[in-house]
Each structure stands twice: as C-alpha cells, then as structure tokens.
Amino acid sequence: MRSVKRILLVLAVLLVVLAVLAFVLENQHSVSLSFLGWSSAQFPVAVFITVALIVGMLIGPLLGALVGRLGHRKQGA
C-alpha cells in the first residue's frame, strides 16, 4: 500500500512538472510589466506568472499562520 501511494505521488509530481514545462514553453513572448509608475525589463510572460505563483505560495501560508495565531489569541482572551 505504501509503494502505491509513493508511485501515485511521483506520477502527480511528474504531471505537474510536465504541465509547468508546457506552460513555460508556450509563453515565451517578451513583455514589460508596468505597475504604479514602475516598469520592469522585458521578460517572457512565464517568468512573471511563475514569480507571482511563488510569491503567492509564500505569502498564503504566512497569512494563514498569522490569522490562525490572532484567532487563537482571541479565544484565550
């Protein structure tokens, strides 16, 4: 049973890696991002979207932990 779970996990990771690879290869057009008067250099679209994904994956759990910690303090008070 343990080896079946491991094989399914490896297949899932492989599928995600292949999807990301296909996404990166399909989005090679160079663009410049402008936000609040700030303009970036030209990079492929996939770079901006991948960076946004990674930042979101870092900020999401941090905000979740912060909200959980604040909720835990209110229960104790």
Residue pairs with C-beta under 8 A, 6 or more apart in sequence:
20 50
23 46
23 49
24 44
24 46
24 50
27 44
27 45
27 46
27 49
28 44
28 45
28 46
29 44
29 45
30 42
30 43
30 44
31 42
31 43
31 44
31 45
31 48
32 39
32 40
32 41
32 42
33 39
33 40
33 43
33 48
34 40
